[in-house]
């Protein structure tokens, strides 16, 4: 248990916070015995018993009141810290996403269709660089950000293939994710995937992945229409925070989706309504 605030000293010493409530409750049960003897005791013995029971009751009430006060203080403190963290994250996201959004708006509004494709490709490279530097901020080196795009392979299956949009350290991924792979399936239902420790995964080849933790976030345009998945790999357990880094990836994945939609890239129908992504649709563009 963390130390109580200084103002606790006004009423009770801080050590009372560290006394478990169970001890106070147990002491209250033990008081039943001396309390029962008060009625049959007399004289000095009765006075001693009354004083003992009274002191014990005051102690029990003091410990209980201290715990109630401490729990309220701790809850307010945690809420205040969460609010401050949320405001800091919102400020960070605004500083990251707003310039990229403005650049996207400029590309769409000022370039022709031919030039737009190249400008949007350049914007995606900027977004992936931002991903590598913004996600997993607790580390200095080792992050790899990569975009996998939905494509059709040589036998007509829709698969997730590594694109040219990669940033950070390490080599680009060479993996192709097909139907049945957990990342593939979670992408098509619009859910992120967070693996805190890859060494706990069972691999078919028995090899441990180079990166110890990773997170993926679907690149979704219109509802249930997907262009691919944004992935971030980090070298050590704890390098990624599921909630905060997940929120950053959500913003960046939305920017990626906007670039694909602006270019008119074909999307893949998701599985939220039970449909399978066996064909690439042309609903976008």
RAMO-V768000 format. One record per residue. N is the residue number from 1. SS is DSSP state (@ for helix, = for strand, . for the rest). D_FIRST is the distance of its C-alpha to the first C-alpha in Angstrom with 1 decimal. Layout:
((N	SS	D_FIRST) (N	SS	D_FIRST))
//
This chain:
((1	.	0.0) (2	.	3.8) (3	.	6.6) (4	.	8.7) (5	.	12.1) (6	@	15.0) (7	@	16.9) (8	@	14.7) (9	@	16.8) (10	@	19.8) (11	.	19.2) (12	.	16.6) (13	.	14.9) (14	@	11.3) (15	@	10.7) (16	@	11.5) (17	@	8.2) (18	@	6.8) (19	.	10.0) (20	.	10.2) (21	@	12.8) (22	@	14.9) (23	@	15.6) (24	@	16.9) (25	@	18.9) (26	@	20.3) (27	@	21.3) (28	@	23.1) (29	@	25.0) (30	@	26.1) (31	@	27.4) (32	@	30.1) (33	@	32.0) (34	@	32.4) (35	@	33.0) (36	@	35.8) (37	@	37.4) (38	@	37.6) (39	.	40.5) (40	.	42.5) (41	.	41.6) (42	.	43.7) (43	@	44.0) (44	@	41.5) (45	@	39.6) (46	@	39.0) (47	@	37.8) (48	@	35.4) (49	@	34.0) (50	@	33.7) (51	@	31.8) (52	@	29.4) (53	@	28.8) (54	@	28.5) (55	@	25.9) (56	@	23.8) (57	@	24.1) (58	@	23.1) (59	@	20.0) (60	@	19.2) (61	@	19.9) (62	@	17.9) (63	@	14.7) (64	@	15.5) (65	@	16.5) (66	@	13.4) (67	@	11.3) (68	@	14.0) (69	@	14.2) (70	@	10.5) (71	@	10.9) (72	@	14.2) (73	@	13.1) (74	@	10.5) (75	@	13.4) (76	@	15.9) (77	@	14.1) (78	@	13.9) (79	@	17.5) (80	@	18.6) (81	@	17.4) (82	@	19.1) (83	@	22.2) (84	@	22.5) (85	@	22.3) (86	@	24.9) (87	@	27.1) (88	@	27.0) (89	@	27.9) (90	@	30.7) (91	@	32.1) (92	@	32.1) (93	@	33.8) (94	@	36.3) (95	@	37.2) (96	@	37.6) (97	@	39.3) (98	@	41.6) (99	@	43.8) (100	@	44.2) (101	@	45.1) (102	@	47.6) (103	@	49.1) (104	@	49.5) (105	@	51.2) (106	@	53.5) (107	@	54.5) (108	@	55.2) (109	@	57.2) (110	@	59.2) (111	.	60.1) (112	.	62.7) (113	@	61.9) (114	@	63.0) (115	@	61.0) (116	@	58.0) (117	@	57.3) (118	@	57.0) (119	@	55.0) (120	@	52.5) (121	@	52.2) (122	@	51.4) (123	@	48.8) (124	@	47.1) (125	@	47.0) (126	@	45.2) (127	@	42.7) (128	@	42.0) (129	@	41.6) (130	@	39.1) (131	@	37.2) (132	@	37.0) (133	@	35.6) (134	@	33.3) (135	.	31.6) (136	.	28.9) (137	.	28.6) (138	.	25.9) (139	.	28.8) (140	.	32.0) (141	.	34.4) (142	.	35.0) (143	.	34.8) (144	=	37.9) (145	=	38.7) (146	=	41.6) (147	=	43.5) (148	=	45.1) (149	=	48.1) (150	=	49.8) (151	=	53.2) (152	=	55.8) (153	.	56.5) (154	.	59.9) (155	.	60.2) (156	.	59.1) (157	.	55.4) (158	=	52.8) (159	=	50.2) (160	=	47.5) (161	=	48.9) (162	=	47.3) (163	=	48.8) (164	=	49.7) (165	=	46.7) (166	=	44.2) (167	=	42.3) (168	=	39.9) (169	.	40.1) (170	.	41.8) (171	.	44.9) (172	.	45.5) (173	.	44.7) (174	.	47.8) (175	.	46.4) (176	=	48.0) (177	=	46.0) (178	.	48.0) (179	.	47.7) (180	.	45.3) (181	.	42.9) (182	@	39.4) (183	@	39.2) (184	@	42.8) (185	@	42.1) (186	@	38.9) (187	@	40.7) (188	.	43.5) (189	.	41.2) (190	.	39.5) (191	.	36.1) (192	.	34.1) (193	=	33.1) (194	=	30.0) (195	=	29.8) (196	.	26.6) (197	.	28.2) (198	@	32.0) (199	@	32.1) (200	@	31.0) (201	.	34.2) (202	.	37.3) (203	.	40.3) (204	.	43.9) (205	.	44.9) (206	.	42.1) (207	.	41.2) (208	.	37.7) (209	.	37.5) (210	.	37.4) (211	.	34.6) (212	.	31.2) (213	=	30.1) (214	=	32.1) (215	=	32.4) (216	=	35.5) (217	=	36.5) (218	=	39.8) (219	=	42.4) (220	=	43.7) (221	.	46.5) (222	.	47.9) (223	.	46.1) (224	.	46.2) (225	=	48.1) (226	=	46.6) (227	=	47.7) (228	=	45.3) (229	=	41.7) (230	=	39.6) (231	=	37.6) (232	=	35.2) (233	=	34.6) (234	=	32.1) (235	.	32.1) (236	.	28.4) (237	.	25.7) (238	.	23.3) (239	.	26.1) (240	.	26.3) (241	.	24.0) (242	@	25.4) (243	@	25.0) (244	@	25.7) (245	@	28.3) (246	@	29.7) (247	@	30.4) (248	@	32.1) (249	@	34.2) (250	@	35.1) (251	@	36.7) (252	@	38.5) (253	@	39.8) (254	@	41.2) (255	@	43.0) (256	@	44.4) (257	@	45.6) (258	@	47.4) (259	@	49.3) (260	@	50.5) (261	@	51.5) (262	@	53.4) (263	@	55.2) (264	.	56.1) (265	.	54.6) (266	.	54.9) (267	=	51.8) (268	=	50.8) (269	=	50.4) (270	.	46.9) (271	.	46.1) (272	.	44.3) (273	.	47.5) (274	.	48.4) (275	.	50.7) (276	.	50.8) (277	.	51.1) (278	.	54.2) (279	.	56.0) (280	=	55.3) (281	=	56.1) (282	.	57.8) (283	.	56.4) (284	.	55.0) (285	.	57.6))
//
